[in-house]
Amino acid sequence: MAGLLIAFEGLDQSGKETQAQELRERLRGQGYKVRVLSFPDYGTSIGEEIARALQGEREYGPDVMQLLFVANRHERKPAMEHWIEGGLVLICDRYRASSIAYGEAHGLDADWLTEIQKFLPTPDLTILLDISPATALARKAVGRDRYERDLELLERVRKSYHRQASQVGWHIVNGEQPKAAVTDSVARIVDERLAPR
């Protein structure tokens, strides 16, 4: 079987990490080889720089921040391609659409944000876990980074995600539901994609 790339997108606290782990365990139980990658990957030198910027220790413009996020994904590109070619199901907690959503929310051009990522592997399936900015805030009361604190920014991010979700391969799941209901919705979407054609 050829590999598959599944991306979870959405605001912080929408359940991306939880659902990525749940899906990994479910697919492993069905006999698939599965790996989860989270972006930003703070374990690289570029990832460390991103962490400093998000905590306010560095001052970069929105364009530089998105270039850092994209470069961080490129650091993992050779491994990603190797895993997918080897038949692995690769699940990403955040991926290309995050740069478009957050960059667009900061006034950057969506076409440019798409163009600078065109050499990264394309997701076969993108699942948007949709929650309101107010819910994101309520789920994480302390320790929020500079993006997480800005409700107006998060509203623009959500709007961009909804615009992107009109593309082929996207599915919107109501992230305001109980966790088990979200997991069931994700399972149905993924099962349909994995079904023999």
RAPE-V648098 format. One line per field, one symbol per residue. phi: phi as a letter, one per 40 degrees, with the letter a starting at -180 (. if undefined). psi: psi as a letter, one per 40 degrees, with the letter a starting at -180 (. if undefined). burial: # if it has 9 or more other ideal C-beta (glycine too) atoms within 8 Angstrom, else .. A space follows every 50 residues. Layout:
phi: ???
psi: ???
burial: ???
//
This chain:
phi: .ccabbbcbicdgchdcdcccccdccccccgccbbbbbbccccbcccccc dccccgcbbbcdccdcccccccccdcddcdccccccgccbbbcgaccccc ccccccgcccccccdcbcccdcccabbcccbcdccdcccbcbgccccccb ccccccccccdcccccccgcbbbccccddcccdcccdcccdccccdb
psi: hiiihhhhiiiieeeddddddddddddddeeihiihhhiiheeidddddd ddddeeeihiiddddddddddddddedddddddddeeihhhhgiaddddd dddddeeihddddddeeeeiihidhhhhhhiiddddddegdifiadddeg ddddddddddddddeeiheihhhheeiidddddddddddddddehi.
burial: ..#########.####..######.###.....########..#.##### ####.......#..#############..##.##...############# ######.#.#..##.##..#..#.#######.#.###..#......##.. ..##########.##....##.#.#.#....##.###.##..#....
//
